[in-house]
Amino acid sequence: MTMTGERFGVKPNGRQAELPVFIQFEFKDGLIARERFLFDLSSLCAQSGVSTDAVREKLFGKVAASAAM
């Protein structure tokens, strides 16, 4: 995958990142009703040249980012 734009409030380096991803689909009436993507955020950030702490703070707030330390 490639982290693009400033989606998480940080500017990525534009390089492609390689990491395992688990995708869970939920179906209703034969159609996709919900999907979840699970991946290692730290690996994506490291390969994209951005701060994991800055992304955590943008996604979860300052308290959650501090608790992760």
C-alpha positions as CSV (number, residue, x, y, z in Angstrom):
1,M,0.0,0.0,0.0
2,T,1.0,3.6,-0.3
3,M,0.2,6.2,2.3
4,T,-0.9,9.3,0.3
5,G,-2.0,12.8,1.1
6,E,-2.1,14.2,4.6
7,R,-4.8,11.7,5.7
8,F,-3.5,11.4,9.3
9,G,-2.3,15.0,9.6
10,V,1.2,14.2,8.5
11,K,2.9,14.3,5.1
12,P,4.1,10.8,4.0
13,N,7.2,10.2,1.8
14,G,5.2,8.6,-1.0
15,R,7.1,5.3,-0.9
16,Q,5.2,2.0,-1.1
17,A,4.9,0.2,2.2
18,E,4.7,-3.6,2.4
19,L,3.0,-5.1,5.4
20,P,0.4,-7.8,6.2
21,V,-3.2,-6.7,6.2
22,F,-6.3,-8.5,7.4
23,I,-9.6,-7.5,5.9
24,Q,-12.9,-8.7,7.4
25,F,-16.1,-8.4,5.4
26,E,-19.6,-8.6,6.8
27,F,-22.4,-9.4,4.3
28,K,-26.1,-8.7,4.3
29,D,-28.5,-9.7,1.5
30,G,-25.5,-10.8,-0.7
31,L,-23.8,-7.4,-0.5
32,I,-20.9,-6.1,1.6
33,A,-22.5,-4.4,4.5
34,R,-19.3,-3.6,6.5
35,E,-15.5,-4.0,6.1
36,R,-12.6,-3.7,8.6
37,F,-9.0,-3.3,7.7
38,L,-6.5,-4.4,10.4
39,F,-2.8,-3.6,10.0
40,D,0.3,-2.6,12.0
41,L,0.1,1.2,12.2
42,S,3.7,1.5,13.4
43,S,5.0,-0.4,10.4
44,L,3.0,1.7,8.0
45,C,4.3,4.9,9.6
46,A,7.9,3.7,9.7
47,Q,7.9,2.8,6.1
48,S,6.1,6.0,5.1
49,G,8.5,8.2,7.0
50,V,6.0,9.7,9.4
51,S,5.8,9.8,13.2
52,T,3.7,7.1,14.7
53,D,3.0,9.3,17.7
54,A,1.8,12.1,15.5
55,V,-0.6,9.8,13.7
56,R,-1.9,8.3,17.0
57,E,-2.5,11.7,18.4
58,K,-4.5,12.7,15.2
59,L,-6.5,9.5,15.3
60,F,-7.1,9.0,19.0
61,G,-6.3,12.3,20.7
62,K,-3.4,13.5,22.9
63,V,-4.4,11.3,25.9
64,A,-4.3,8.1,23.9
65,A,-1.0,9.0,22.2
66,S,0.5,9.6,25.7
67,A,-0.8,6.4,27.1
68,A,0.8,4.4,24.3
69,M,4.3,5.6,25.4
